[in-house]
Amino acid sequence: MKTIAILAAAAIIFSCNKKENQDFGKPSEPEKTTVNSAEFPLAEKGAELFQGTGKCATCHKTDVKVIGPSLQEIAQKYTEKKASIAHFLNGESDPIVDPTQFEVMKANFVITKAMSAEDRQALEQYIYSQGK
């Protein structure tokens, strides 16, 4: 059973990385990010993780829902609920934005749980910086 769960998680992660069908066949460019480093000192590091190691940009965009909710929606919901995105990325709290996509996101916990606490905090700050 554990093997099936791991294989399913890997399949989901790799299926999110397919780019040929993204934007109906048009190649997509990485989003340009702007961050307020005074308010969010780890946001630039978070942007790098978001676009790279974390593979988050495959399913999330700044202002539009793709597979997962937009960063603006995530930032708004977590701010309203006074919740921690970093705790969610570590698998320590329930989803509050779009619980219907939780099974897809859960596969990425393999990546986010392997990150340091500072890396998860950097992702959180980056998401908050995009919500403003």
Secondary structure, DSSP 4 states (H G I P E B T S, - for coil): -HHHHHHHHHHHHHHHT--TTGGGGPPPPPPP----TTT-TTHHHHHHHHHTTT-GGGTB-SSSBSSSPPHHHHHHHHHHHT--HHHHHTT-S---S-GGGHHHHHTTHHHHHHS-HHHHHHHHHHHHHH--
